[in-house]
Amino acid sequence: MKDFSLLAQLNDAHGPSGREDEVRKIVCDTLSSVADEITFDGLGSVIARLNRNAHGPKVAVVAHMDEVGFLIREIRPDGLLKVFKLGGIDPVVAANSELEIKTRFGQKYTGLMWSNQPLSGLTIDDLWLDVGANSQEEVAEMGIEIGDSAVFATRHFDLNNSGNLVAKAMDDRIGCWLGLELMKSMAGQPLPCDLYFVATVQEEVGTKGGKTAIEQLRPDIVLVLDVATAKHATSGSGTQRLYGHGPCLVVADKIALGHYPLLNLVSDVAKEHGIQVQRDFLAGGGTDNGPATLVGGGIAGLAIILPVRNCHSPYTQVNQNDAFGCLTLLQQVVTQLDEMQKAHLYPYY
Ligand SMILES: [Zn+2]
């Protein structure tokens, strides 16, 4: 049985877009005894270098720290709150959920989201956030201000000890966990590359940190870890991105194409080590790989996605075997990324 206490800690941290402080602290604390250098971009993304004396191609493993959530947009005279959405949250999913509100000074409150409108056609403006206050003054006395943040209140758990892990922020704390576990497992090992873990901010509001952090670091190779909603073999929607069938290598998404030689290299490593992977297309969205790929003169990048259930909800679920498969794959890939492989990735230079 694997110890998932670090993942639970990451998942339970309060960190919607632009308010990633709690996650950043866990990432930095975990890396303090592992990474040689930790720097930041201007928006707060973490750029951690494993070994400052390393040679070889600069490899950045990237995951975003932020989760979907809300900002308090308005405080009504009757003490009810209106919210602004951070990321793609379906108002129907948000209705009747319990939220955790965090104030500027770190106080946390429970908020209940409800609506008196029918669920069909529900919009974010139909939702009320209730903190138990009866007036604007009572909300002010609690220290809650316009601009404070809220996230789903669910705590990390293992679904009936099945190895199916559930949390509000699995998107993308599972990616952060993979990045941290990779760094921990590679510390002190001879590597043919210069390895970085980049934990980005503001992915859910337009893949912002994926641009600013990669712009600052300018790596040679980018591997972006993220999640996407799994399909079902029986749903008729295809056989790609099946839950529990291994990590998915993204051939193309709405913004970026997976770098073809890199896609093939990672596929070959998976095959060589008997790691089950799937090839995938993200029709509806993108990841940090979009902006990362277009930094400078262009960077070889690939998104590796874990299939999840109930994405952007209080209960996003991932299968631990998919996570372990992804970790093994990353460990094998970074031990093979040397100058020769880099030359294969950029055959036109
Ligand atoms: Zn994500």
Residues whose N, C-alpha, C, O or C-beta is under 5 A from the ligand:
A	BS01	ZN	D171 D172 D226 V227
